[in-house]
Amino acid sequence: MIKATKLMTSLLAVAVLAAVAGQASAQETKKAEQKPLVVACIPSYDALMDDLSYIGKLSNQPDLATNVQGLLTLFAGGLDGLDKTKPIGMTFALDPTGQPDALVFLPVKDLDKLLESLQAFVQNPEDAGEGIKEFRIEDRPFYVKGSDGWAYFTTNKGSLTNVPKEPLALLGGLEKDYDFGMRLNVQSIPEQFRQIAIGGMMQGFEGALQPEEDESEEEFQARKALAKAQIDQLIEMVNDADQITIGFSIDAEKKKSYFDFSLTALAGSKTAQRMQVRTMPTMFSGFVQDRALGSLIVTQKLAESDIEPTLQAIGGARAQMIRHIEKNDKLDERRKETVKKLAGKLMDQLDATIKAGKIDMAAAALGKGPVTFVVGAQVADGAAADKAMTELVDEFKTDAPIEFVKEAATVKGIVFRKVVPPAPDDEAGKAILGKEPSIMYGGGKNVFYVAVGDDPQGALESVMKAGTRSDLPPFQLEVAVGPVLKAVALAQPDNPVLGAIAQGISDDSNDDHVRIYSRTIKNGATGRLEAEEGVIKLIGTAAGLAVQFGGAGGF
C-alpha cells in the first residue's frame, strides 16, 4: 500500500512534467538520438473491430462493430487501401529547436486509395517533392509520405526527410501487449522543463502546508519535516523516472479486460531499488474467496529506508487522534485520559509492527446480505492488542446497553471476545449488517482479528481455514460486482433499477470480479485494474435498464 501510494504520486508528478514539456516553444533539447517523448499505438484495425464485436455481444449490442464499420464506410470510404492487419502508431517528440513534432504511421497496401477514401478530410493532395504530398485541414498544412508499406502523416514536412524503415521498433513492443498502449519516455523531457515543474511542485507544497487548528508548533514542525522528506523523495523519483506506460486490452480468450499503469526508473537508481517490493508469504490467504463481496490483501517486507518515514507518519496520525479526543465534548477529563492511554497502546502495537519491517494484513466482506466484515493483521504482540481492546470495551460498556462476552469462541487456538451493541434501527442497516449484528475480536501470538456483522464467528472460521500463500501479489483488492449489487439492492428496496439488475444475477455466477493489484517489474512496478466479462454484461444491463426506467432511483 505504501509503495502503491508513492507510485501513484510520482506518476502524477511526472505527468506535470510532460505537460510542461508539451508547451515548449523554441528551447534546446537533448541529443537528437533520444527516444520520442511519447509513443502510442493500436495492434490493428481488425483487432479493434474484434474488440468492438466482443463488447457488443456482452453488452446486448451485437451490431456494435458492424455499425462502426458502416460509419467508417460512409465517412471514410471504409479506409480502403489501409492494411487492416498491422499496427497503427504515433510518436511525439521535440525537434532540435524545441518544437513539438508528431508523426502518425499507418500500414498501407495502397496509399493513393487510402487518401481517396479519406477525401472528406484530405482534399486535393499536392506533390510537395521527395515523394511527399501536402494537403490542408482547416487551412493547416499536413504532409504524408509512403515508404516500405507505411504512410507517415505529420504537420512538420522536415520530419519526413528520413522516415524510419521499420517504425514498429519505436513502439518497444506496445503493439503486442495492449489493444491501446501509450508510453512516456520521461528522460526525453528537457532538463529545464523538469526544473520548472519541480519548482512549481515546491511552491505548491510550501503554500499548502499550514498549521492546523489546535496544532502545537512542535507538532507542526514535525509534520512539516515529514512532508519535506516526502517531497524530496518525490523529486528524486521524478528525476530517476525512465518510462511511464499505460495500456488497455480486451482478452476475449481469457474473458477479461484490463488497464495497466506502470512506472520504471533508471537502472541502478535509488528509485529503481526502492520500487523492488520484497514480497513474502501472507498468513491471510483465506480472505481471498470467490464469492466474497470483496477482499483486500497487503503483504510486503519494508525496506530500511521506508521504516522511519512510516513511523513518522504514524506519529502524525497519533497526534491528530489525541487532538480529536481532547476536543470531544462527550468525554470527561478522566475518560479522555483513559481513552488516550488505551488508544496509545494500540498505536504502540502498530509502531512495533512497522519496526519489525513487515506488513501482512487482509480484509473481506462475506455473505449475500446481511454482510459480515472481517479484518486480520500480523502484529508485534496480538495478546497486548487484545488486552488494550478489552480495556477499551470495559471503559464504555456501562454507557450503552451492550452485551460483552469475554470468551465467546475459540478459533484456531485464539480466544475471541464478543460485543453485542444495540440493534440498528433503520432498514438499510438491518439489510446490510443484520437485525442483531455483533463484534468479535481476538489476538494470538503475532496476529489480531476483528469481525463485525451478522455472523462474525462464521466469518472468522471461514477466513482462518486456509494457511499461508506465497503466490499472491503484494497488493490486491478484489470486488465481486454481482453480489455487491445484490446486497445494495437489499438495502435499497425502492430502487427499481437495482432490483431489476439483482434479479438477473445468478447466485452461481463467478465471472463478475474487478481486481486491482500491483507487482514488481524490472526497475519498477505496475498496477493493473482487471474486470471479468460478467462486469461488462452488468454494465450493459444497467445502461439498458436505466434508459428503460428513465434513470429511476438515481441510478
Secondary structure, 3 states (H helix, E strand, C coil): CHHHHHHHHHHHHHHHHHHHHHCCCCCCCCCCCCCCCEEEEECCHHHHHHHHHHHHHHCCCCCHHHHHHHHHHHHHHHHCCECCCCCEEEEEEECCCCCEEEEEEEEECCHHHHHHHCCCCCEEEEEEECCEEEEEECCEEEEEEEECCEEEEECCHHHHCCCCCCHHHHHCCHHHHCCEEEEEEHHHCCHHHHHHHHHHHHHHHHHHCCCCCCCCHHHHHHHHHHHHHHHHHHHHHHHHEEEEEEEEEEECCCCEEEEEEEEEECCCCHHHHHCCCECCCECCHHHCCCCCCEEEEEEEECCHHHHHHHHHHHHHHHHHHHHHHHCCCCCCHHHHHHHHHHHHHHHHHHHHHHHCCEEEEEEEEECCCCCEEEEEEECCCHHHHHHHHHHHHHHHCCCCCCEEEEEEEEECCEEEEEEECCCCCCHHHHHHHCCCCEEEEEECCCEEEEEEECCHHHHHHHHCCCCCECCCCCEEEEEEHHHHHHHHHHHCCCCHHHHHHHHCCCCCCCCCEEEEEEEEECCEEEEEEEEEHHHHHHHHHHHHHHHHCCCHHHC
